[in-house]
Amino acid sequence: MTPISTERIKDGLKSLIGKKFLYRTKYNGKVFGTIVDVGITHTMAFDPATENSIRKFIDMEKGRPTSETEETLPQGEPGPKWAGIKVEPFVISEADISYSLDEIYILTKYEE
């Protein structure tokens, strides 16, 4: 699998540092903040058989009992049938709270 380089995305997000934003709460409250840092979360997904093998391997490594006997990952078998990576950019406020970019409005005008 070829990893996705997200450094260019993160470098582009750095232009948001110092900007004001608005977060609307679930009950229509408003939280204003300033972006002090940015980051990216990586999430990987695989075909169901591979996910199951990974889950068993992690349970075995952590000493958790599994529903089956001590079964390790199949040796010598080809890799996953499919695999994918999802990247989710986020910002961190001055209150040290992270917000997904789809949760906030970057303010173009802000008067105190």
C-alpha positions, 0 to 999 in steps of 0.5 A, spaced: 500 500 500 502 506 498 501 511 504 498 518 502 502 524 504 498 529 508 504 534 509 502 538 503 494 538 506 497 540 513 501 546 510 495 549 507 491 548 513 497 552 517 494 558 514 488 558 518 492 559 524 491 565 528 484 566 525 477 566 528 472 561 528 465 560 530 462 553 533 455 553 533 453 548 539 447 543 538 442 547 542 444 553 537 449 556 542 455 560 539 462 559 541 467 563 538 475 561 538 481 562 535 485 557 531 492 555 535 494 549 531 491 544 526 492 537 525 489 531 521 486 524 523 488 518 519 482 512 519 484 506 515 478 501 513 479 494 510 475 488 507 471 485 512 475 479 512 482 483 513 478 487 519 477 481 522 484 478 522 486 485 525 481 485 530 483 478 532 491 479 532 490 485 536 486 482 541 491 476 542 497 481 543 493 485 548 491 478 552 484 478 551 480 472 550 477 471 543 471 467 541 476 462 537 482 458 539 489 461 539 488 463 531 494 467 528 493 471 522 494 467 516 501 466 513 503 467 506 496 469 504 495 475 499 494 482 503 487 485 503 482 485 497 481 492 498 484 498 503 482 505 504 485 511 508 480 517 510 483 523 512 480 528 516 483 535 518 481 539 524 483 545 528 485 546 535 482 552 539 486 556 544 482 553 549 485 546 547 479 543 544 479 540 537 474 541 532 473 538 525 473 543 519 466 541 518 463 543 525 466 550 524 465 557 520 472 561 519 470 568 520 471 573 515 469 579 519 469 579 527 468 585 531 468 585 539 
